[in-house]
């Protein structure tokens, strides 16, 4: 499925204890930690004045709370909680240290027991991003790291790149692909 050629903001949730410990979270609903809350507040400040009119979030609490912090700063409601924006189900890898199996998973050569295949994640990511970008924009999508890897793959970018927690990224089609520009967090 191709992506709507519509620019949007993407924000990975703030840090959780499992992020700090290097553990795969998947769909286990781990809350933001204190650093994650501070990161969400910093991201919210960076997104003020960016013209965002719609916020769509994963329903998992780490993303939803990040979206709520931003929504409050922007004086906007969260427009939708989209279950297809949830993090990948990592199966037996949930709660385990992040492994070196990601490249094989992305290529489709290996899928851990109970884990959602990367091709399935790519398909639902494209559906969810397309639903979000069909709403009045600019849209902010608040979601997860592996989901953003799937977006990167669909956008023709190197997929296996770790996205920092709570770094707003302006995702913009540029004719022959997509360009990602981080927001300025220094303010």
C-alpha positions in Angstrom: 0.0 0.0 0.0 1.4 3.4 -0.9 1.5 6.3 1.5 -0.6 9.4 1.0 1.8 12.1 -0.2 0.8 14.4 2.6 3.3 15.8 5.1 2.7 15.2 8.8 4.4 15.3 12.2 5.5 12.0 13.8 6.3 11.7 17.5 7.5 8.6 19.2 6.4 8.4 22.8 8.6 9.5 25.7 10.9 7.2 27.6 9.6 4.3 29.7 11.6 2.2 32.2 11.8 -0.6 29.6 13.3 1.8 27.1 15.9 2.8 29.7 16.7 -0.8 30.3 16.9 -1.7 26.6 13.9 -4.1 26.7 11.4 -4.7 23.9 8.0 -3.4 24.9 5.8 -4.3 22.1 2.2 -4.2 23.1 2.9 -4.5 26.8 1.5 -1.3 28.2 4.5 0.2 30.0 3.9 3.8 31.3 6.1 6.8 30.8 8.8 7.3 33.4 9.7 10.7 34.9 12.2 11.3 32.1 9.5 10.3 29.5 7.1 12.9 31.0 9.8 15.6 30.8 10.6 14.5 27.2 6.9 14.8 26.3 6.7 18.3 27.7 9.9 19.3 25.8 8.3 17.9 22.6 5.1 19.8 23.3 7.0 23.1 23.5 8.7 22.4 20.2 5.4 21.7 18.5 3.7 24.9 19.6 3.4 27.2 16.6 3.8 24.4 14.0 0.2 24.7 12.9 -0.9 21.2 14.0 -4.7 20.9 13.9 -5.3 17.2 14.4 -3.6 14.7 16.8 -3.9 10.9 16.3 -2.4 8.5 18.8 -1.8 4.9 19.6 -4.0 3.8 22.5 -1.1 2.4 24.5 -0.6 4.6 27.5 3.0 5.6 26.7 1.9 7.1 23.4 -1.5 8.3 24.6 0.0 10.2 27.6 2.6 11.8 25.3 -0.2 12.9 23.0 -2.2 14.2 25.9 0.8 16.4 27.0 1.2 17.8 23.5 -2.6 18.2 23.1 -2.7 20.3 26.3 0.1 22.6 25.1 -1.6 23.0 21.7 -5.0 23.5 23.2 -6.4 20.6 21.0 -8.2 17.4 21.7 -6.8 14.1 20.7 -8.7 13.5 17.4 -8.5 9.7 17.5 -6.9 6.8 19.2 -6.1 4.4 16.4 -5.5 0.8 17.4 -3.5 0.2 14.2 -0.9 2.7 15.5 -0.1 0.4 18.4 3.4 -1.0 18.7 4.2 -4.3 17.0 3.3 -7.4 19.1 6.8 -8.8 19.8 5.6 -12.1 21.1 8.2 -14.0 23.0 10.6 -11.0 22.7 8.4 -8.7 24.8 10.2 -7.7 28.0 13.4 -9.2 26.7 16.6 -7.3 26.0 16.6 -5.8 22.5 18.2 -8.4 20.3 20.1 -8.4 17.0 17.3 -10.1 15.2 15.7 -6.8 13.9 17.5 -6.9 10.5 16.3 -10.5 9.9 12.8 -9.6 11.0 12.6 -6.5 8.7 13.9 -8.7 5.8 11.2 -11.3 6.6 13.9 -14.0 7.2 13.0 -14.4 10.9 9.9 -13.7 13.0 10.1 -14.5 16.8 7.4 -16.8 18.1 4.2 -14.9 18.5 5.6 -11.8 16.9 3.7 -9.9 14.2 5.5 -10.2 10.9 7.1 -7.0 9.7 5.1 -7.2 6.4 1.9 -7.1 8.5 3.2 -4.2 10.6 4.0 -2.3 7.4 0.5 -2.8 6.0 -1.3 -1.6 9.1 1.2 1.3 9.5 0.4 2.5 6.0 -3.3 2.2 6.6 -3.1 4.1 9.9 -0.8 6.8 8.5 -3.1 7.2 5.5 -6.2 7.5 7.7 -4.4 10.1 9.9 -3.2 12.2 6.9 -6.7 12.2 5.4 -7.8 14.3 8.4 -7.4 18.1 8.5 -3.7 18.9 8.7 -1.0 19.3 9.6 -1.6 16.1 11.6 0.5 14.9 14.5 0.8 11.1 14.8 2.0 9.8 18.2 3.1 6.2 18.1 6.1 3.8 18.5 9.6 3.0 17.3 9.0 -0.3 15.4 5.9 1.3 13.8 8.1 4.2 12.6 10.6 1.6 11.2 7.6 0.3 9.2 6.8 3.8 8.0 10.4 4.3 7.0 10.4 1.1 5.0 7.1 2.2 3.2 8.6 5.7 2.6 11.7 4.2 0.9 14.1 5.0 3.7 16.5 2.8 5.6 14.0 1.1 8.0 16.2 -0.2 10.8 17.0 3.2 12.4 16.2 3.7 16.1 14.0 6.8 16.5 14.8 8.8 19.7 12.0 9.1 22.3 9.9 12.2 22.0 11.7 13.8 19.1 9.1 15.4 16.8 9.9 14.6 13.1 8.4 16.5 10.2 7.8 13.8 7.5 7.5 15.3 4.1 7.2 13.7 0.7 9.7 15.2 -1.7 8.8 13.8 -5.1 11.1 10.8 -5.1 10.7 9.7 -1.5 10.4 11.2 1.9 12.5 13.6 3.9 12.5 13.6 7.8 13.3 16.8 9.6 13.6 16.9 13.4 12.0 19.8 15.3 14.3 22.1 17.2 14.2 21.0 20.9 16.5 23.8 22.1 13.7 26.3 22.9 
